[in-house]
């Protein structure tokens, strides 16, 4: 999952309307095009194929596969009182992450922020933004699952996750309590609750997720292409490979 995070502990993103305005203004389709079309647009943190995942068509500010809602974004900015606020936007220098940074910065400026980029070398990017002394305002984030459980994604925004994961310092009692409760159950037994938690965080605009990576399936012509399985957990399922 790819997303932009917000520093909720400081201006301007300690304001709910300012965060919501950004999500309303993002065009997830444009971000996918910058990745050569390999992103499945979505505003949710939990990806498809993982328990609790939702469709991008259910995103609250606009369908992830449709145009952004600039009218709503500008109205939310007026309500926020944050027009003209300076914002430093953190991102990586490698492609397409630099292009995503450029686009994101342009969106922030288009709705009234005074945004400038801070480009960080990819080898030290996450340690830089995760340093407790930095407390950045907003920037790029991503997560590749460790194991097929919705907790692996949702724990990124837990109050006890630490600055090395929770770059925006989100600390919501409802979120924390629900996350801890759901973790005690088998995911399949509480599917709707995981979905509800992701939707709650989207509505609170704790993150601006914009898509999930899709992987191409390349096989030698000596292999039976139709027999090969692309696994949600492991990508190419080696046990499914068959010679033609």
C-alpha positions in Angstrom: 0.0 0.0 0.0 1.2 3.5 -0.9 0.0 6.5 1.1 0.8 10.0 2.2 0.9 10.6 6.0 0.0 13.8 7.9 1.7 15.2 11.0 -1.4 15.5 13.2 0.5 17.0 16.1 1.2 20.4 14.4 -0.2 22.9 11.9 -1.7 22.6 9.4 -2.6 18.9 9.6 -3.7 19.0 13.2 -6.9 20.3 11.6 -9.3 17.6 10.4 -10.7 19.7 7.5 -7.2 20.4 6.2 -6.5 16.7 6.0 -9.8 15.9 4.5 -9.3 18.6 1.9 -6.1 16.9 0.7 -7.8 13.5 0.2 -10.7 15.1 -1.7 -8.2 16.8 -4.0 -6.0 13.7 -4.8 -6.4 12.0 -8.1 -5.5 8.4 -7.4 -5.7 7.6 -11.1 -2.9 10.2 -11.8 -0.7 8.6 -9.2 -1.3 5.2 -10.8 -0.3 6.6 -14.2 3.0 7.8 -12.7 3.6 4.2 -11.7 2.9 3.1 -15.3 -0.5 1.9 -14.3 0.7 -0.7 -11.8 -1.2 0.8 -8.9 -4.8 -0.2 -8.1 -6.3 3.1 -6.9 -7.8 3.0 -3.4 -8.0 5.2 -0.3 -7.9 2.4 2.2 -4.8 1.1 4.0 -5.8 -2.6 3.9 -5.3 -4.0 0.4 -7.5 -6.3 -1.6 -7.1 -9.9 -0.8 -6.4 -9.2 2.9 -9.2 -9.6 5.4 -11.0 -6.3 5.8 -10.0 -4.8 2.5 -12.5 -2.5 0.8 -13.3 -1.3 -2.7 -12.0 2.0 -3.9 -15.5 2.8 -5.0 -16.5 3.2 -1.4 -14.0 6.0 -0.6 -15.8 8.8 1.2 -14.4 11.9 -0.6 -14.6 10.6 -4.1 -14.4 7.2 -5.9 -10.8 6.3 -6.1 -11.3 5.5 -9.8 -12.9 8.8 -10.5 -11.9 12.5 -10.7 -11.0 14.3 -7.4 -13.6 16.5 -5.8 -11.9 19.9 -6.0 -15.1 21.8 -5.1 -15.3 19.9 -1.8 -11.5 20.2 -1.3 -11.6 24.0 -1.5 -14.7 24.2 0.7 -12.9 22.1 3.3 -9.8 24.4 3.1 -12.0 27.4 3.7 -13.4 25.7 6.8 -10.0 24.7 8.0 -8.6 28.3 8.1 -5.3 26.9 6.9 -5.0 28.5 3.5 -1.6 30.0 3.1 0.0 27.8 5.7 3.6 26.6 4.8 4.1 22.9 4.4 7.3 20.9 3.9 6.6 17.7 2.0 9.0 14.8 2.4 9.7 12.2 -0.3 12.3 10.0 -2.0 14.5 10.8 -5.0 13.9 7.5 -6.9 11.3 7.0 -9.6 8.3 6.9 -9.3 8.5 8.2 -5.8 9.9 11.5 -6.8 7.1 11.9 -9.3 4.6 11.1 -6.6 6.2 13.8 -4.4 6.0 16.4 -7.3 2.4 15.6 -7.9 1.4 15.6 -4.2 3.2 19.0 -3.7 1.4 20.4 -6.6 -2.0 19.3 -5.2 -1.2 20.9 -1.9 -0.4 24.2 -3.6 -3.5 24.0 -5.8 -5.8 24.0 -2.7 -4.1 26.8 -0.9 -1.1 25.6 1.0 2.4 27.0 0.4 4.1 23.6 -0.1 7.8 22.9 -0.8 9.6 19.6 -1.3 12.2 18.0 0.8 13.8 15.2 -1.2 15.7 12.6 0.8 18.0 9.9 -0.5 16.1 6.6 -0.5 18.7 4.7 1.5 18.1 7.0 4.5 14.6 8.2 3.8 12.6 6.3 6.4 15.2 6.7 9.2 15.2 10.4 8.4 11.4 10.9 8.6 11.2 8.5 11.6 13.7 10.3 13.7 11.9 11.4 16.9 13.5 14.9 16.7 12.2 15.7 13.2 8.4 15.6 13.6 7.7 16.2 9.8 4.5 17.7 8.5 3.6 15.3 5.7 5.2 13.0 3.1 5.4 9.7 1.3 4.9 6.3 3.0 4.5 2.7 1.9 4.1 -0.7 3.5 4.7 -4.2 2.2 3.1 -6.8 4.4 5.0 -9.0 6.8 2.2 -11.5 7.0 -1.4 -11.7 5.6 -3.2 -10.0 8.5 -5.0 -6.6 8.5 -3.2 -5.8 11.8 0.1 -5.6 9.9 -1.2 -2.6 8.1 -3.4 -0.9 10.7 -0.7 -1.1 13.4 1.2 1.6 11.5 -1.1 4.3 13.0 -1.3 2.9 16.5 -0.4 5.4 19.3 2.3 3.0 20.5 3.8 2.3 17.1 6.6 4.8 17.5 7.9 7.5 15.2 9.7 4.9 13.0 6.3 3.7 11.8 3.8 6.3 12.8 5.4 9.2 11.0 2.4 11.5 11.6 2.2 10.8 15.4 -1.5 9.7 15.2 -2.8 8.8 18.7 -6.5 8.1 18.7 -8.0 6.3 21.7 -10.8 4.7 19.7 -8.4 3.5 17.0 -5.9 2.2 19.6 -8.6 0.4 21.6 -10.3 -1.2 18.6 -7.0 -2.3 17.1 -6.0 -4.0 20.3 -9.4 -5.7 20.6 -9.4 -7.0 17.0 -5.9 -8.3 17.3 -7.1 -10.8 19.9 -9.5 -12.5 17.3 -8.9 -14.5 14.2 -9.2 -12.0 11.3 -12.0 -14.0 9.5 -14.2 -13.7 12.6 -14.1 -9.9 12.7 -13.9 -9.0 9.0 -16.5 -6.1 9.2 -14.8 -4.6 12.2 -11.4 -4.4 10.4 -13.2 -2.8 7.4 -14.9 -0.3 9.8 -11.6 0.6 11.5 -9.9 1.3 8.1 -13.0 3.4 7.1 -12.9 5.2 10.4 -9.2 6.2 9.9 -10.0 7.3 6.3 -12.8 9.5 7.5 -10.5 11.0 10.1 -8.0 11.5 7.3 -5.1 10.0 9.3 -3.6 8.9 6.0 -4.2 9.5 2.3 -3.7 6.1 0.9 -3.8 6.1 -2.9 -3.2 2.6 -4.2 -1.9 -0.9 -3.9 0.9 -2.3 -6.1 0.1 -4.8 -8.8 2.7 -7.1 -10.0 3.1 -8.4 -13.6 3.2 -12.1 -14.3 6.2 -13.0 -16.5 6.8 -16.7 -17.4 9.1 -18.5 -19.7 7.3 -20.0 -22.7 8.4 -23.3 -21.4 6.0 -22.9 -18.5 2.2 -23.4 -18.4 1.1 -19.8 -18.0 -2.5 -20.6 -17.0 -1.4 -23.0 -14.2 0.7 -20.4 -12.4 -0.8 -18.8 -9.4 0.0 -15.2 -8.2 -0.4 -15.3 -4.5 -1.6 -12.3 -2.4 0.9 -13.3 0.3 3.9 -14.6 -1.7 3.5 -13.2 -5.3 4.7 -16.1 -7.5 3.6 -19.3 -5.9 6.5 -21.6 -6.8 4.5 -24.7 -6.1 2.1 -23.9 -8.9 4.8 -23.8 -11.7 4.4 -26.4 -14.4 6.4 -27.2 -17.5 4.4 -26.9 -20.7 
